[in-house]
Amino acid sequence: MATETGYDRDAVRAVLDRARSESRAALTAPEGKALAEAYGIPIPGEALATSADEAVSLAVELGLPVVAKIVSPDILHKTDAGGVEVGLSSAEEVKAAYQRIVDNARAYNPGADIQGVQVQQMVGGGQEVLIGATTDPTFGKVVVFGLGGILVEVLKDVAFRLAPVSAEEARAQIGDIKAAEVLKGVRGGEAVDTDRLADVITRLSDLVTDFPEISEADLNPVFASASGSVAADLRFVLDFEPPEPPARFTREEILASMNRIFKPRSIAIIGASNEQGKIGNSVIRNVVDGGYAGQVYPINPKADEVYGRAAYPTMADAPDGIDVAVFAIPAKFVAAALEEAGRKGVAGAILIPSGFAETGEQELQDEVLAVARRHGVRLLGPNIYGYYYTPEHLSATFCTPYDVAGGTALTSQSGGIGMAILGYSRSTSTGVSAIVGVGNKADIDEDDLLTFFGQDDNTNAIAMHLEDLKDGRAFVQAAREVVPKKPVVVLKAGRTSAGARAAGSHTGALAGDDKVYDDILRQAGVVRAPGLNELLEYGRALPVLPTPGGENVVIITGAGGSGVLLSDAVVDNGLSLMEIPPDLDESFRAFIPPFGAAGNPVDITGGEPPSTYEKTIRLGLEDPRVHALILGYWHTIVTPPMVFAELVADVVGQARAAGIDKPVVASLSGDTEVEAASAHLFAHGVVAYPYTTEKPVQVLGAKYRWARAAGLL
Amino acid sequence: MATETGYDRDAVRAVLDRARSESRAALTAPEGKALAEAYGIPIPGEALATSADEAVSLAVELGLPVVAKIVSPDILHKTDAGGVEVGLSSAEEVKAAYQRIVDNARAYNPGADIQGVQVQQMVGGGQEVLIGATTDPTFGKVVVFGLGGILVEVLKDVAFRLAPVSAEEARAQIGDIKAAEVLKGVRGGEAVDTDRLADVITRLSDLVTDFPEISEADLNPVFASASGSVAADLRFVLDFEPPEPPARFTREEILASMNRIFKPRSIAIIGASNEQGKIGNSVIRNVVDGGYAGQVYPINPKADEVYGRAAYPTMADAPDGIDVAVFAIPAKFVAAALEEAGRKGVAGAILIPSGFAETGEQELQDEVLAVARRHGVRLLGPNIYGYYYTPEHLSATFCTPYDVAGGTALTSQSGGIGMAILGYSRSTSTGVSAIVGVGNKADIDEDDLLTFFGQDDNTNAIAMHLEDLKDGRAFVQAAREVVPKKPVVVLKAGRTSAGARAAGSHTGALAGDDKVYDDILRQAGVVRAPGLNELLEYGRALPVLPTPGGENVVIITGAGGSGVLLSDAVVDNGLSLMEIPPDLDESFRAFIPPFGAAGNPVDITGGEPPSTYEKTIRLGLEDPRVHALILGYWHTIVTPPMVFAELVADVVGQARAAGIDKPVVASLSGDTEVEAASAHLFAHGVVAYPYTTEKPVQVLGAKYRWARAAGLL
């Protein structure tokens, strides 16, 4: 998808080679024009004049009015140098401007190599937009689009995409800015031809993809109108020594290692100890008590037996067939022990100890990684709590065992967040397939884990906390493969500038601009969680909710007040309240009191018996035009909380047995009994919360965001 | 504050009187100009030409270029009529334009009364802005400010204020738009003189305040620059029959009634019943079992005694000195019973029954209100669960008693939301002074309650759920009086268009544009809760947190990962991470491991003992440059959750005993023990939550928003 036929790569190559041979980091305007022409990016007619008379004759040929600009490899900011004049509409003006520009340039930089003055057809009209490309430290080549002027400068109303972009992606990018409506024509203006505008984005994205040494490109302004888009000014910055792309493993290589790591035949625990309070004691207890069925080999030179298992002085002494070695020894001993584990053929080394890059010991970490690479061992960590995989009853951690099996795999870069995952999961009985700490990510990172969980039948949703990505492209590629099959939720910490600064001091990771992350994660189909609580909540709830079959959401509520707040939440979360067709409206009305409100929300009013809830909910489930239900419950004596919960669980269960599998969420308002009622509903496949009208709708919104990204709607 | 000397009110009066006498709903351009001149709103030089020759001489006099516009009371949309020409820069152009404009106008509306063509000095340059005024159904006269062009039209980047605005308020309004930076000068442009721009807003706001019959005014565009602001076009719409302003009670009248309603000597319960399951049975049980110490008189013609209290057949038969009558009888009997209660001199009638305006029975509700007004009785409801006031152990409701006394007064328009308030409060042991249902608000509404709770020593925070305001101005006035003393939190439901539609079908209330509510509530110093859960949480937490003494917030965290997320939340909630001075940084560093990060967040790292938390937190409390602390806790064996909670409670308690009263909030990451630890902290004045980094910071942010609005920072 990177390139199209019709591009003149040789022409670009020639320009770039010359710039390289002259050690230049920028292109002149004629060079930029050559690149644009080679990739079919429309530009105004223009030519280079080397005398005032030549400028005049070119201006007449191109058509007045014209713009004149200094051409010098030594003058990058032409306006600052007094090197630009616009709106020259007569031969006299052109002639005078030529001389002024050259004089100004000489005054600005007496040593500048002045090659002449570019005379350019003056474009205008339509809408000024900006199209650019840059090289992001995390994602590599990205393209940016925005409207020109203050909208970009003050409101930062821009949209990013990973390059290269397809025509379809470029159109979505254009529609992504807040002021996109402007392009449809406002104040009587004509609509911009967005296909042709998207074509310019695509061509620029191909150019920077084909020639990675173009580190930045600005087409600014581009005049976009109904008759096409013309880039009036171009700027290219070059970097002939781009950073090495990160090393990558193939999908087969990743899965070969990950399958052994998550489903090990046997595990060695290096530093396993009988001494309570030691990490090596906690780890072996948790592995054994957690119910892991494979062999467990304590490695400890000072003990014959640890926690009832025969111990071995070194890895070399242990039996063969060990897939995983868990390290519970100080950082300084890790490299040597890893060397042994590597010789023994383990697939994964779980590096619990801290004292590596996070405390400034980058070299020690690099040394350990080098050992691992030499032996084909994948590293998890260092500086982690360990990992859990419930299908194998595996709790390889110094925390406590967890084995409420379920579909959610959770990962965290930070140990503190990992502990929150554990506590929250236990408190809410969240069904979990895995909890994994990635810590310093010396080796295994989120794209490895995505690749494994994406094909893991025990996992049907993935929720990740991360502060940075080592390789944004690999992550996007992995996410794109997984998203059509199961939701991927990401909490990206360090979103704001204050947050990013904290990330810097914590991990040394350079947090990229958050807008780049935001746009590109969305482009990859990832559901971004706004905070920790949402990460946990989405992780818990998304596997419980069936996938909706369409956009028609109906609210059925016993409390009108909840109906209003639920409607607010529907809009906030990008959902659509169904326009109820007259026949369905009539059917609802048949079940509710005359002063109740049909329409949407369906307000059954507060004093109704269980049967009213039951009939209306059943109707919503059975009508094929309705795709999702939001329930608002109001605690009354007539329909107590658990009666409501049981009837909803029954009705939904019956519908599901009959093959009707729609997402149902509920907000319960009432006295404290609504807490048990919500738990009952959750356990029966209805995502329910007490005391909040926002959370159930937010979770449904997350499910919809995923379903749309997965192409299921 | 409404008017300034120097306004020529007589001139405005004359113009409006003429318009009224001619039954016109709009002013002509010269009339609009007369209004602007009378109120000192700068406009371009202009004059009326009645012939092409006169137009030319005027143009020369005013200075070319000029704009020419048709003047006709019958042509409101001049552009549509071909009645505007701009940029006329020669006598010939002016002459030709005059004729075209008049011809176009005749073609557009052959019957139009054409008075001539207005010749206007052409203004431009600077920044195009819009200043307007309108009559909001909830708030009355409001003024709007925004940048011109697509920023207003597409991005709706405008700010509203209640008229009249002071110069200071107008400056704040200008700064309130997202693109405000544009006015400081971008792309090398000069900064706009915002004082002079604010002056135009103030003058327009005075004009519409002094002359309520001006229902709408547009100054659009206004050209704002460094040298002043000129309104290039004006439009005024008139309404000589504005709606009646709502009836209001004086503060003394409100308090006289409210004090008797919340602190009654005795209560009558009309419809009190021995029959379980009846509302009249629930109410008397709750009043009696709740511990109310005054006399309780059941009114029931069919019983001698109800729930152990002597019953009376009618109110007339009951003893004197009754302050409150609670109605637990069907709607149709309320008016007659209220007549009796009124004669008995009750101060308040608590109308629990439904079946009034919310079911379409507006007339019945109006009738009941008329009875109440005749007897000087204030009505609460109808269509409510009742009300609680814990200082009097009063639970006048059909729900269940509640008596965890504390400082928060909560009110709700919807019964369902009231039940959520009750359940949430009970579940979290929220200390409550009052819970009040306002239902249909036939009489008592939020401004009455604000007035009472504002001066109630038992209340130190007020949290209100509302779907509409009957009298937005009265609410703002009450809020402005209360906010300097205690926080007022509002959940305004029906925020979005879908939500507003639901509000319409629920209460028949016309929900105003949410942006108007949002800006004006903020102007009144109200803290708006984004959702139900936040309303409850702010209500619970704000009275617990001391008021900060300044903007310097410091994060102290054991989990670096939490530090990053807490920093994100700090920025999201408009707080400022303190730039730690070098000496304080050094002091922090003395307590933390060398690889920990000082700066802000202060990252003490995960493996630290209780003493490290203790020393750093004590330092943050004792250093007078620090104004608020956010703690991030990470569950470890070395510092278990309850150990952390107890030490923080101790350190904070000692500081408070020593007169250091700073807000401290905490996020606890860990296994389920962090839940009990959070509850312990909350009970000891530290606002703490498990499994979330957002909520503690959000609550601190709400406290800061209030403190700023109250003028305490």
Interface residues (C-beta under 8 A of the other chain):
Chain A: G149 I150 L151 E153 V154 L155 K178 A179 E181 V182 V186 R187 G277 S282 S354 E358 T359 G360 C399 T400 S412 Q413 S414 G415 G416 I417 M419 A420 L422 G423 Y424 R426 S427 H465 E467 L491 A493 G494 R495 T496 S497 A498 G499 R501 A502 A503 S505 H506 T507 P530 G531 L532 N533 L536 I555 T557 G558 A559 G560 G561 S562 G563 V564 L565 L566 S567 D568 A569 V570 V571 D572 L577 P594 F595 A597 G599 P601 D603 G606 G607 G632 W634 H635 I637 S669 G670 D671 T672 E673 V674 E675 P690 Y691 T692 T693 E694 K695
Chain B: G149 I150 L151 E153 V154 L155 K178 A179 E181 V182 V186 R187 G277 S282 S354 E358 T359 G360 C399 T400 S412 Q413 S414 G415 G416 I417 M419 A420 L422 G423 Y424 R426 S427 H465 E467 L491 A493 G494 R495 T496 S497 A498 G499 R501 A502 A503 S505 H506 T507 P530 G531 L532 N533 L536 I555 T557 G558 A559 G560 G561 S562 G563 V564 L565 L566 S567 D568 A569 V570 V571 D572 L577 P594 F595 A597 G599 P601 D603 G606 G607 G632 W634 H635 I637 S669 G670 D671 T672 E673 V674 E675 P690 Y691 T692 T693 E694 K695
